Amino acid sequence: MESVKQDTRGTRPRSGSYGIEVANREALRGALAELEEFRGRCRTQHQAPVPSERQFRDVMGRFATGVSVVTSTYLGEPVGMTVQAIASVSLDPLLVAFFPAASSSSWPKIRESAKFCINFLPSSGAEIGKQFARSGTDKFAHVDWEFNQFQLPVLGAATSTISCNIQAAPAVGDHLFVVGHVMDVDTLSNDDPLLFYSGRFWEMGQQLVDGE
C-alpha cells in the first residue's frame, strides 16, 4: 500500500481547508453537546440499578480488539502508551480517534506535542504491548524504533502506522475522546495483528468468511 503523504513545509492551509476544519470542529462540538444533554436527562430520570464497573468490564472484555501503541515526542524524547480503543471516525476528512484514560501520565505529554502516531502491533508484539502499558518505566528500552518525517516515533514491529495532528480532545466520563486529523498512513508488513480479548492477548485463528 502506498504511503499517503501531506506536505508540511508551509503553514498556510490549502484553499477551503480552513472552512472545512471549522465546520468539523463545530459538528463535533454539537455532537458532544447532545451527548452531555442526554447524560443530564439520564441523571434526572428514574432508572433501574446500573451495572457495576466489574460487570461492565467483563461484558466489554468479550469484544475482541486490536492492540496498538500511540507514540509522540515530548521535549525531544519519545513517549508512548498501549491503546486498545481505536476508531475510524471519518473518511472526508480523514479522522481517527483513540480514548486514553484521563488519569494517563502519558497523555499530557502527547497533548503538548499536538500530534501522535498509532502503531498497530503484530501477533508477535505482546511483550511490546505489555511494556508500553506500564507506568514509571523506560517504555522504549530494548524496542526498535525511529522517528518518521513528522518527528513521531515509529516502532520497528508495527504492521502499519497512522500519523495525526490532534483535532480535538474533549473529556467524556473518565476518558478523553482524542480526534486526530490524518497526515500520513503507512503499511509496513502483512503480519497478523495482535488481539486483546477477555483480558488476555491472542493471535488470529482461522478465517471463516472472505471479506468483500
Residue frames as a rotation matrix with the C-alpha (Angstrom) as fourth column:
MET 1
0.577 0.817 0.000 0.00
0.817 -0.577 0.000 0.00
0.000 0.000 -1.000 0.00
GLU 2
-0.172 -0.650 0.740 1.37
0.587 -0.671 -0.452 3.39
0.791 0.357 0.497 -0.97
SER 3
-0.441 -0.074 -0.894 2.05
0.836 -0.397 -0.380 5.86
-0.327 -0.915 0.237 1.81
VAL 4
0.458 0.640 0.617 -0.26
0.741 -0.658 0.133 8.87
0.491 0.396 -0.776 1.76
LYS 5
-0.468 -0.782 -0.412 1.83
0.884 -0.421 -0.206 12.00
-0.013 -0.460 0.888 2.41
GLN 6
0.802 0.597 0.014 0.91
0.596 -0.802 0.034 15.52
0.031 -0.019 -0.999 3.43
ASP 7
-0.092 -0.830 0.551 3.24
0.621 -0.480 -0.620 18.40
0.778 0.285 0.559 2.58
THR 8
0.668 0.315 -0.674 4.01
0.744 -0.320 0.587 20.14
-0.030 -0.894 -0.448 5.87
ARG 9
-0.369 -0.913 0.175 6.57
0.916 -0.389 -0.101 22.63
0.160 0.123 0.979 4.56
GLY 10
-0.686 0.191 0.702 4.15
-0.045 -0.974 0.222 25.55
0.726 0.121 0.677 4.67
THR 11
-0.879 0.384 -0.282 1.78
0.350 0.117 -0.930 26.63
-0.324 -0.916 -0.237 7.38
ARG 12
-0.597 0.685 -0.417 -0.81
-0.738 -0.673 -0.048 28.26
-0.314 0.279 0.908 5.13
PRO 13
-0.247 0.556 0.793 -3.87
0.083 0.828 -0.555 25.97
-0.965 -0.072 -0.251 4.72
ARG 14
-0.894 0.018 0.448 -5.00
0.445 0.159 0.881 24.95
-0.055 0.987 -0.151 1.27
SER 15
-0.785 0.614 0.077 -7.91
-0.545 -0.745 0.385 26.85
0.294 0.260 0.920 -0.22
GLY 16
0.134 0.977 -0.163 -11.11
-0.610 0.211 0.764 25.94
0.781 -0.003 0.624 1.56
SER 17
-0.216 -0.256 -0.942 -9.41
0.371 0.871 -0.321 23.65
0.903 -0.419 -0.093 4.10
TYR 18
-0.980 -0.167 0.113 -9.77
-0.029 -0.439 -0.898 26.12
0.199 -0.883 0.425 6.98
GLY 19
-0.328 0.935 0.134 -13.52
-0.921 -0.348 0.174 26.38
0.209 -0.067 0.976 6.49
ILE 20
0.243 0.369 -0.897 -13.82
-0.253 0.917 0.308 22.59
0.936 0.152 0.316 6.41
GLU 21
-0.606 -0.551 -0.574 -11.80
0.415 0.396 -0.819 22.30
0.678 -0.735 -0.011 9.64
VAL 22
-0.874 0.346 0.341 -14.02
-0.485 -0.662 -0.572 24.86
0.028 -0.665 0.746 11.39
ALA 23
0.060 0.955 -0.290 -17.14
-0.870 0.192 0.453 23.02
0.489 0.226 0.843 10.21
ASN 24
0.003 -0.135 -0.991 -15.74
0.134 0.982 -0.134 19.72
0.991 -0.133 0.021 11.50
ARG 25
-0.906 -0.388 -0.168 -14.99
0.226 -0.109 -0.968 21.23
0.357 -0.915 0.186 14.89
GLU 26
-0.593 0.756 0.275 -18.50
-0.804 -0.575 -0.152 22.74
0.043 -0.312 0.949 15.13
ALA 27
0.225 0.679 -0.698 -20.09
-0.575 0.671 0.468 19.41
0.787 0.296 0.541 14.20
LEU 28
-0.340 -0.443 -0.830 -18.02
0.396 0.733 -0.554 17.63
0.853 -0.516 -0.074 16.86
ARG 29
-0.981 0.003 0.192 -18.96
-0.163 -0.540 -0.825 20.23
0.101 -0.841 0.531 19.49
GLY 30
-0.213 0.977 -0.010 -22.64
-0.928 -0.200 0.313 19.80
0.304 0.076 0.950 18.58
ALA 31
0.195 0.244 -0.950 -22.44
-0.134 0.966 0.220 16.01
0.972 0.085 0.221 18.92
LEU 32
-0.664 -0.519 -0.539 -20.73
0.460 0.284 -0.841 16.28
0.589 -0.806 0.050 22.29
ALA 33
-0.821 0.445 0.357 -23.31
-0.565 -0.719 -0.405 18.82
0.076 -0.534 0.842 23.49
GLU 34
0.161 0.904 -0.396 -26.07
-0.757 0.371 0.538 16.38
0.633 0.213 0.744 22.56
LEU 35
-0.091 -0.283 -0.955 -24.25
0.303 0.905 -0.297 13.63
0.949 -0.316 0.004 24.47
GLU 36
-0.951 -0.305 -0.054 -23.99
0.156 -0.321 -0.934 15.81
0.268 -0.896 0.353 27.58
GLU 37
-0.443 0.870 0.215 -27.69
-0.872 -0.474 0.120 16.73
0.206 -0.134 0.969 27.33
PHE 38
0.264 0.511 -0.818 -28.57
-0.341 0.843 0.416 13.02
0.902 0.169 0.397 27.11
ARG 39
-0.487 -0.527 -0.697 -26.43
0.474 0.510 -0.718 12.27
0.733 -0.680 0.001 30.17
GLY 40
-0.924 0.183 0.335 -28.22
-0.362 -0.700 -0.616 15.03
0.122 -0.690 0.713 32.06
ARG 41
0.020 0.989 -0.145 -31.61
-0.870 0.089 0.485 13.54
0.493 0.117 0.862 31.23
CYS 42
0.098 -0.048 -0.994 -30.43
0.106 0.994 -0.038 10.12
0.990 -0.101 0.103 32.38
ARG 43
-0.842 -0.501 -0.202 -29.35
0.262 -0.052 -0.964 11.54
0.472 -0.864 0.175 35.74
THR 44
-0.761 0.588 0.274 -32.76
-0.643 -0.631 -0.435 13.09
-0.083 -0.507 0.858 36.37
GLN 45
0.137 0.836 -0.531 -34.88
-0.790 0.415 0.451 10.13
0.598 0.358 0.717 35.24
HIS 46
0.339 0.052 0.939 -35.69
-0.745 0.625 0.234 7.09
-0.575 -0.779 0.251 37.37
GLN 47
0.094 -0.381 -0.920 -33.60
-0.796 0.527 -0.300 4.14
0.599 0.760 -0.254 36.25
ALA 48
0.955 0.092 -0.283 -33.12
0.047 0.894 0.446 0.55
0.294 -0.439 0.849 37.27
PRO 49
0.625 -0.779 0.050 -29.88
-0.163 -0.067 0.984 -0.13
-0.763 -0.624 -0.169 39.17
VAL 50
0.635 -0.461 -0.620 -26.95
-0.750 -0.175 -0.638 0.30
0.185 0.870 -0.457 36.83
PRO 51
0.794 -0.421 -0.439 -24.42
0.351 0.907 -0.233 -2.50
0.496 0.031 0.868 36.28
SER 52
0.732 -0.637 -0.242 -21.31
0.109 -0.241 0.964 -2.46
-0.673 -0.732 -0.107 38.41
GLU 53
0.375 -0.703 -0.605 -17.97
-0.890 -0.456 -0.021 -1.43
-0.261 0.546 -0.796 36.93
ARG 54
-0.555 -0.601 0.575 -16.83
-0.463 0.798 0.387 -5.06
-0.691 -0.051 -0.721 37.16
GLN 55
0.137 0.703 0.698 -19.90
0.403 0.604 -0.688 -6.32
-0.905 0.375 -0.201 35.26
PHE 56
0.863 0.197 -0.465 -19.40
-0.263 -0.610 -0.747 -3.68
-0.431 0.767 -0.475 32.57
ARG 57
-0.011 -0.963 -0.270 -15.70
-0.941 -0.082 0.330 -4.52
-0.339 0.257 -0.905 32.18
ASP 58
-0.467 -0.130 0.874 -16.47
-0.086 0.991 0.101 -8.24
-0.880 -0.028 -0.475 31.95
VAL 59
0.533 0.745 0.401 -19.03
0.392 0.202 -0.898 -7.70
-0.750 0.635 -0.184 29.19
MET 60
0.803 -0.269 -0.532 -16.82
-0.550 -0.677 -0.489 -5.31
-0.229 0.685 -0.691 27.21
GLY 61
-0.209 -0.937 0.280 -13.98
-0.736 0.339 0.585 -7.80
-0.644 -0.084 -0.761 27.58
ARG 62
0.044 0.310 0.950 -15.98
0.335 0.891 -0.306 -10.18
-0.941 0.332 -0.065 25.38
PHE 63
0.976 0.217 -0.033 -15.43
0.058 -0.399 -0.915 -7.81
-0.211 0.891 -0.402 22.45
ALA 64
0.271 -0.935 0.230 -12.09
0.837 0.347 0.424 -8.53
-0.476 0.078 0.876 20.78
THR 65
0.939 -0.055 -0.339 -9.95
-0.177 -0.923 -0.341 -5.57
-0.294 0.381 -0.877 19.70
GLY 66
0.501 -0.859 0.100 -6.61
0.456 0.164 -0.875 -4.97
0.736 0.484 0.474 18.09
VAL 67
0.630 -0.407 -0.662 -3.67
0.610 -0.268 0.746 -3.60
-0.480 -0.873 0.080 20.09
SER 68
0.511 -0.473 0.718 -1.67
0.491 -0.525 -0.695 -0.50
0.706 0.707 -0.036 19.25
VAL 69
-0.058 -0.558 -0.828 0.94
0.912 -0.367 0.184 1.78
-0.406 -0.744 0.530 20.75
VAL 70
0.825 0.314 0.470 0.24
0.465 -0.849 -0.250 5.51
0.320 0.425 -0.847 20.43
THR 71
-0.027 -0.937 -0.349 3.51
0.974 -0.103 0.200 7.43
-0.223 -0.335 0.915 20.33
SER 72
0.911 0.164 0.379 4.56
0.267 -0.934 -0.237 11.07
0.316 0.317 -0.895 20.32
THR 73
-0.151 -0.989 0.005 7.50
0.752 -0.119 -0.648 13.29
0.641 -0.094 0.762 21.23
TYR 74
0.919 0.393 -0.022 7.86
0.298 -0.658 0.692 15.45
0.257 -0.643 -0.722 24.34
LEU 75
0.727 -0.683 -0.068 10.87
-0.530 -0.622 0.576 17.76
-0.436 -0.383 -0.815 24.79
GLY 76
0.079 -0.717 -0.692 12.69
-0.975 0.089 -0.204 15.79
0.208 0.691 -0.692 22.11
GLU 77
-0.837 -0.366 0.406 12.12
-0.483 0.844 -0.233 12.44
-0.258 -0.392 -0.883 23.83
PRO 78
-0.577 0.641 -0.505 9.78
-0.219 0.474 0.853 9.64
0.787 0.603 -0.134 22.70
VAL 79
-0.652 0.490 0.580 6.62
-0.610 0.117 -0.784 8.90
-0.452 -0.864 0.222 24.69
GLY 80
-0.544 0.487 -0.683 4.03
-0.486 0.481 0.730 6.21
0.684 0.729 -0.025 24.19
MET 81
-0.521 0.437 0.733 1.25
-0.655 0.346 -0.672 4.11
-0.547 -0.830 0.106 25.65
THR 82
-0.960 0.242 0.142 -0.66
0.281 0.849 0.448 0.96
-0.012 0.470 -0.882 24.79
VAL 83
-0.490 0.841 -0.230 -4.16
-0.721 -0.539 -0.435 1.62
-0.489 -0.047 0.871 23.44
GLN 84
-0.725 0.348 0.595 -6.93
0.466 0.883 0.051 -0.81
-0.508 0.314 -0.802 22.51
ALA 85
0.295 0.954 -0.060 -9.74
0.645 -0.245 -0.724 1.62
-0.705 0.175 -0.688 21.74
ILE 86
-0.800 -0.468 -0.374 -9.02
-0.025 -0.597 0.802 2.96
-0.599 0.651 0.466 18.24
ALA 87
0.152 0.923 0.354 -11.79
0.587 0.204 -0.783 4.10
-0.795 0.327 -0.511 15.90
SER 88
-0.810 -0.207 0.548 -12.05
0.579 -0.426 0.695 5.35
0.090 0.881 0.465 12.35
VAL 89
-0.394 0.646 -0.654 -14.20
0.344 -0.556 -0.756 8.50
-0.852 -0.523 -0.003 12.63
SER 90
0.625 0.585 -0.517 -14.45
-0.184 -0.533 -0.826 9.99
-0.759 0.611 -0.226 9.13
LEU 91
0.128 -0.540 0.832 -13.28
0.874 0.457 0.162 9.49
-0.468 0.707 0.531 5.56
ASP 92
-0.260 -0.173 0.950 -13.86
0.713 -0.698 0.068 13.08
0.651 0.695 0.305 4.46
PRO 93
0.254 -0.955 -0.154 -11.82
-0.842 -0.140 -0.520 14.48
0.475 0.262 -0.840 6.05
LEU 94
0.137 -0.305 -0.943 -9.69
0.192 0.942 -0.277 11.58
0.972 -0.143 0.187 7.30
LEU 95
0.023 -0.052 0.998 -10.21
-0.892 -0.452 -0.003 11.43
0.452 -0.890 -0.057 11.08
VAL 96
-0.003 -0.063 -0.998 -9.29
0.269 0.961 -0.061 8.75
0.963 -0.269 0.014 13.61
ALA 97
0.376 0.214 0.902 -9.79
-0.724 -0.540 0.430 8.60
0.579 -0.814 -0.048 17.38
PHE 98
-0.313 -0.330 -0.890 -8.40
0.385 0.813 -0.437 6.94
0.868 -0.480 -0.128 20.47
PHE 99
0.561 0.729 0.393 -9.60
-0.188 -0.350 0.918 7.07
0.806 -0.589 -0.059 24.07
PRO 100
-0.496 -0.803 -0.330 -6.95
0.227 0.247 -0.942 7.43
0.838 -0.543 0.060 26.80
ALA 101
0.284 0.509 -0.813 -7.86
0.926 0.075 0.370 7.49
0.249 -0.858 -0.450 30.47
ALA 102
0.761 0.053 0.646 -7.99
-0.001 -0.997 0.083 10.98
0.648 -0.064 -0.759 31.93
SER 103
0.876 -0.425 0.228 -5.54
-0.263 -0.025 0.964 9.73
-0.404 -0.905 -0.134 34.57
SER 104
0.743 -0.612 0.271 -2.93
0.653 0.576 -0.491 8.69
0.144 0.542 0.828 31.98
SER 105
0.425 -0.690 -0.586 0.54
0.230 -0.544 0.807 10.03
-0.875 -0.478 -0.072 32.71
SER 106
-0.533 -0.638 0.556 1.49
0.668 0.086 0.739 9.84
-0.519 0.765 0.380 29.02
TRP 107
0.255 0.758 0.601 -1.49
0.966 -0.220 -0.132 11.77
0.032 0.614 -0.788 27.67
PRO 108
0.781 0.062 -0.621 -0.43
0.198 -0.968 0.153 15.28
-0.592 -0.243 -0.768 28.88
LYS 109
-0.263 -0.948 -0.176 2.86
-0.053 -0.168 0.984 14.85
-0.963 0.269 -0.006 27.01
ILE 110
-0.530 0.164 0.832 1.08
0.814 0.375 0.444 13.74
-0.239 0.912 -0.332 23.84
ARG 111
0.588 0.809 -0.010 -1.36
0.791 -0.577 -0.205 16.64
-0.171 0.113 -0.979 24.16
GLU 112
0.422 -0.520 -0.742 1.55
-0.027 -0.826 0.563 19.08
-0.906 -0.218 -0.362 24.48
SER 113
-0.640 -0.695 0.329 3.06
0.252 0.214 0.944 17.68
-0.726 0.687 0.038 21.27
ALA 114
-0.003 0.791 -0.612 -0.30
-0.610 -0.486 -0.626 18.18
-0.793 0.371 0.484 19.46
LYS 115
0.210 0.081 -0.974 0.38
-0.899 0.407 -0.161 15.15
0.383 0.910 0.158 17.25
PHE 116
0.047 -0.168 0.985 0.61
-0.637 0.754 0.159 11.38
-0.769 -0.635 -0.072 17.57
CYS 117
-0.362 -0.181 -0.914 1.32
-0.841 0.486 0.237 8.17
0.401 0.855 -0.328 15.69
ILE 118
0.539 0.571 0.619 -0.73
-0.722 0.692 -0.009 4.98
-0.433 -0.442 0.785 16.04
ASN 119
-0.514 -0.737 -0.438 1.45
-0.838 0.540 0.075 1.86
0.182 0.406 -0.896 15.71
PHE 120
0.647 0.763 -0.014 -0.60
-0.752 0.640 0.159 -1.31
0.130 -0.092 0.987 15.14
LEU 121
-0.224 -0.785 0.578 1.10
-0.867 0.432 0.250 -4.32
-0.446 -0.445 -0.777 16.73
PRO 122
-0.143 0.102 -0.985 1.59
-0.672 0.720 0.172 -7.76
0.727 0.686 -0.035 15.14
SER 123
0.809 0.513 -0.288 0.76
-0.194 0.694 0.693 -11.05
0.556 -0.505 0.661 16.87
SER 124
0.202 -0.828 -0.522 4.40
0.751 0.474 -0.461 -11.24
0.629 -0.299 0.718 17.96
GLY 125
-0.398 -0.413 0.819 4.13
0.043 -0.900 -0.433 -7.89
0.916 -0.137 0.376 19.76
ALA 126
0.586 0.709 -0.392 2.53
0.415 0.153 0.897 -8.96
0.696 -0.688 -0.205 23.06
GLU 127
0.076 -0.628 -0.775 5.61
0.992 -0.032 0.123 -8.06
-0.102 -0.778 0.620 25.11
ILE 128
-0.836 -0.316 0.448 5.73
0.410 -0.903 0.129 -4.61
0.364 0.291 0.884 23.49
GLY 129
0.019 0.938 0.346 2.06
0.059 -0.346 0.936 -4.14
0.998 0.002 -0.062 24.34
LYS 130
0.619 0.160 -0.769 2.76
0.724 0.265 0.637 -5.05
0.306 -0.951 0.048 27.97
GLN 131
-0.349 -0.886 -0.307 5.83
0.937 -0.340 -0.085 -2.82
-0.029 -0.317 0.948 28.15
PHE 132
-0.810 0.051 0.584 4.04
0.154 -0.943 0.296 0.29
0.566 0.330 0.756 26.91
ALA 133
0.296 0.955 -0.026 1.12
0.203 -0.036 0.979 -0.37
0.933 -0.295 -0.204 29.30
ARG 134
0.208 -0.299 -0.931 3.40
0.971 0.177 0.160 0.03
0.117 -0.938 0.327 32.36
SER 135
0.861 0.053 0.506 3.93
0.016 -0.997 0.079 3.37
0.509 -0.060 -0.859 34.10
GLY 136
0.794 -0.544 0.271 7.14
-0.524 -0.387 0.759 4.70
-0.308 -0.745 -0.592 35.54
THR 137
0.284 -0.717 0.636 9.47
0.417 0.690 0.592 2.71
-0.863 0.097 0.495 33.28
ASP 138
-0.444 -0.462 -0.768 11.53
-0.590 -0.494 0.638 3.38
-0.675 0.736 -0.053 30.16
LYS 139
0.465 0.800 0.378 8.94
-0.232 0.523 -0.821 2.13
-0.854 0.294 0.429 27.70
PHE 140
0.838 -0.152 -0.525 11.28
-0.537 -0.055 -0.842 2.37
0.099 0.987 -0.128 24.71
ALA 141
-0.039 -0.897 0.441 14.07
-0.857 0.257 0.447 0.30
-0.514 -0.360 -0.778 26.32
HIS 142
-0.708 -0.394 0.586 15.19
-0.093 0.875 0.476 -2.53
-0.700 0.282 -0.656 24.00
VAL 143
0.380 0.855 0.353 12.50
0.454 0.160 -0.877 -1.57
-0.806 0.494 -0.328 21.47
ASP 144
-0.649 -0.567 0.508 13.44
0.699 -0.178 0.693 -0.94
-0.302 0.804 0.512 17.83
TRP 145
0.552 0.826 -0.118 12.06
0.706 -0.538 -0.460 2.43
-0.443 0.171 -0.880 16.70
GLU 146
-0.676 -0.708 0.204 12.88
0.723 -0.583 0.371 5.53
-0.143 0.398 0.906 14.67
PHE 147
-0.258 0.561 -0.786 11.44
-0.014 -0.816 -0.578 9.00
-0.966 -0.138 0.219 14.03
ASN 148
0.095 0.338 0.936 9.35
0.961 0.213 -0.174 9.49
-0.258 0.917 -0.305 10.88
GLN 149
-0.460 -0.331 0.824 9.15
0.688 -0.720 0.094 12.71
0.562 0.610 0.559 8.84
PHE 150
0.409 0.678 0.611 6.85
0.012 -0.674 0.739 14.25
0.912 -0.295 -0.284 11.48
GLN 151
-0.572 -0.719 0.394 9.31
-0.484 -0.092 -0.870 13.51
0.662 -0.689 -0.295 14.30
LEU 152
0.420 0.723 0.548 6.94
-0.908 0.332 0.257 10.86
0.004 -0.605 0.796 15.65
PRO 153
-0.539 -0.685 0.491 8.29
-0.701 0.687 0.189 7.50
-0.467 -0.243 -0.850 16.88
VAL 154
0.461 0.575 -0.676 7.52
-0.825 0.559 -0.088 4.55
0.327 0.598 0.732 14.60
LEU 155
0.240 -0.333 0.912 8.05
-0.616 0.673 0.409 1.10
-0.750 -0.660 -0.044 16.13
GLY 156
-0.612 -0.581 -0.536 10.03
-0.784 0.357 0.508 -1.38
-0.104 0.731 -0.674 14.07
ALA 157
-0.896 0.282 0.343 7.50
0.212 0.950 -0.227 -4.10
-0.390 -0.131 -0.911 14.92
ALA 158
-0.230 0.897 -0.376 4.46
-0.379 -0.439 -0.815 -2.10
-0.896 -0.045 0.441 13.72
THR 159
-0.293 0.235 0.927 2.40
0.763 0.642 0.078 -3.62
-0.576 0.730 -0.368 10.90
SER 160
-0.039 0.284 0.958 1.07
0.757 -0.617 0.214 -0.17
0.652 0.734 -0.191 9.95
THR 161
-0.619 -0.231 -0.751 1.03
0.693 -0.611 -0.383 3.38
-0.370 -0.757 0.538 11.25
ILE 162
0.354 0.697 0.624 -1.23
0.789 -0.581 0.202 6.44
0.503 0.421 -0.755 11.21
SER 163
-0.696 -0.612 -0.375 0.30
0.715 -0.633 -0.295 9.86
-0.057 -0.474 0.879 11.90
CYS 164
0.247 0.922 0.299 -2.09
0.834 -0.359 0.419 12.60
0.494 0.146 -0.857 13.02
ASN 165
-0.804 -0.214 0.555 -2.47
-0.079 -0.886 -0.456 16.14
0.590 -0.410 0.696 14.26
ILE 166
-0.661 0.601 -0.449 -4.73
0.700 0.281 -0.656 16.43
-0.268 -0.748 -0.607 17.30
GLN 167
-0.554 0.571 0.606 -8.03
0.304 -0.538 0.786 17.96
0.775 0.620 0.124 16.18
ALA 168
0.160 0.634 0.756 -9.96
-0.715 -0.454 0.532 17.83
0.680 -0.626 0.381 19.47
ALA 169
-0.605 -0.379 -0.700 -9.72
0.189 0.786 -0.589 16.08
0.773 -0.488 -0.404 22.84
PRO 170
-0.027 0.668 0.744 -12.88
-0.760 -0.497 0.419 16.60
0.649 -0.554 0.521 24.93
ALA 171
-0.899 -0.186 0.397 -13.40
-0.425 0.594 -0.683 14.73
-0.109 -0.782 -0.613 28.19
VAL 172
0.027 0.903 -0.428 -16.05
-0.651 0.341 0.678 12.01
0.758 0.261 0.597 28.07
GLY 173
0.930 0.266 -0.252 -16.61
0.034 0.622 0.783 10.49
0.365 -0.737 0.569 31.50
ASP 174
0.696 -0.713 0.088 -13.28
-0.151 -0.026 0.988 9.31
-0.702 -0.701 -0.126 32.92
HIS 175
-0.029 -0.697 0.716 -11.66
0.821 0.392 0.415 9.14
-0.571 0.600 0.561 29.47
LEU 176
-0.182 -0.090 -0.979 -10.81
-0.353 -0.923 0.150 11.53
-0.918 0.373 0.136 26.64
PHE 177
0.624 0.425 0.655 -12.14
0.515 0.406 -0.755 11.42
-0.587 0.809 0.034 23.09
VAL 178
-0.122 -0.804 -0.582 -8.99
-0.162 -0.562 0.811 12.30
-0.979 0.193 -0.062 21.14
VAL 179
0.810 0.438 0.391 -9.70
0.346 0.181 -0.921 13.02
-0.474 0.880 -0.005 17.48
GLY 180
-0.202 -0.951 -0.233 -6.77
0.106 -0.258 0.960 13.14
-0.974 0.169 0.153 15.08
HIS 181
0.778 0.316 -0.543 -6.61
-0.462 -0.298 -0.835 14.57
-0.426 0.901 -0.086 11.57
VAL 182
0.596 -0.529 0.604 -4.66
0.496 0.834 0.240 12.05
-0.631 0.156 0.760 9.49
MET 183
0.418 -0.578 -0.701 -1.43
-0.681 -0.710 0.180 13.35
-0.601 0.402 -0.691 7.94
ASP 184
-0.280 -0.632 -0.723 0.05
-0.907 0.421 -0.017 10.04
0.315 0.650 -0.691 6.77
VAL 185
0.687 0.372 0.624 -0.67
-0.549 0.829 0.111 6.31
-0.476 -0.418 0.774 6.69
ASP 186
-0.135 -0.795 -0.591 1.79
-0.950 0.273 -0.150 3.53
0.281 0.541 -0.793 6.00
THR 187
0.932 0.341 0.125 1.57
-0.359 0.913 0.191 -0.27
-0.049 -0.222 0.974 5.75
LEU 188
0.124 -0.986 0.114 4.83
-0.988 -0.112 0.109 -1.87
-0.095 -0.126 -0.987 6.87
SER 189
-0.918 -0.395 0.033 4.08
-0.390 0.915 0.105 -5.61
-0.072 0.083 -0.994 6.90
ASN 190
-0.109 0.893 -0.437 1.35
-0.654 0.266 0.708 -8.18
0.749 0.363 0.555 6.30
ASP 191
-0.916 -0.271 -0.297 1.83
0.038 0.677 -0.735 -9.88
0.400 -0.685 -0.609 9.67
ASP 192
0.020 0.944 -0.328 -1.29
0.624 0.244 0.742 -10.98
0.781 -0.220 -0.585 11.54
PRO 193
-0.011 0.022 1.000 -2.45
-0.447 -0.895 0.015 -8.50
0.895 -0.446 0.020 14.20
LEU 194
-0.928 -0.188 -0.323 -2.19
0.237 0.373 -0.897 -8.86
0.289 -0.909 -0.301 17.94
LEU 195
-0.030 0.986 0.163 -5.62
0.009 -0.163 0.987 -9.18
1.000 0.031 -0.004 19.55
PHE 196
-0.949 -0.136 0.285 -6.90
-0.273 -0.103 -0.957 -8.45
0.159 -0.985 0.061 23.05
TYR 197
-0.027 0.954 -0.298 -9.84
-0.392 0.264 0.881 -10.46
0.920 0.140 0.367 24.36
SER 198
0.802 0.484 -0.351 -11.13
0.112 0.454 0.884 -11.26
0.587 -0.748 0.310 27.84
GLY 199
0.870 -0.440 0.223 -8.16
-0.428 -0.447 0.786 -9.59
-0.246 -0.779 -0.577 29.49
ARG 200
0.211 -0.818 0.535 -5.53
0.212 0.573 0.792 -11.51
-0.954 -0.054 0.294 27.51
PHE 201
-0.150 -0.365 -0.919 -3.51
-0.860 -0.410 0.303 -11.22
-0.488 0.836 -0.252 24.30
TRP 202
0.372 0.346 0.861 -4.43
0.131 0.899 -0.418 -13.57
-0.919 0.268 0.289 21.46
GLU 203
-0.833 -0.513 -0.209 -3.39
-0.192 -0.087 0.978 -14.47
-0.519 0.854 -0.026 17.93
MET 204
-0.080 0.804 -0.589 -5.78
-0.986 -0.150 -0.070 -14.68
-0.144 0.576 0.805 15.00
GLY 205
-0.226 0.100 0.969 -7.39
-0.106 0.986 -0.127 -18.04
-0.968 -0.131 -0.213 14.34
GLN 206
-0.598 0.050 0.800 -8.98
0.700 0.518 0.491 -19.47
-0.390 0.854 -0.344 11.23
GLN 207
-0.830 0.363 -0.425 -10.55
-0.492 -0.835 0.248 -17.12
-0.265 0.415 0.871 8.67
LEU 208
-0.487 0.730 0.480 -14.22
0.299 0.655 -0.693 -18.01
-0.820 -0.195 -0.538 8.39
VAL 209
0.597 0.737 0.315 -15.67
0.631 -0.189 -0.753 -15.69
-0.495 0.649 -0.578 5.75
ASP 210
-0.372 -0.710 0.598 -13.98
0.925 -0.342 0.169 -13.90
0.085 0.615 0.784 2.87
GLY 211
-0.226 0.234 -0.946 -14.09
0.313 -0.902 -0.298 -10.11
-0.922 -0.363 0.131 3.17
GLU 212
0.344 0.399 0.850 -15.62
0.936 -0.074 -0.344 -8.02
-0.074 0.914 -0.399 0.40
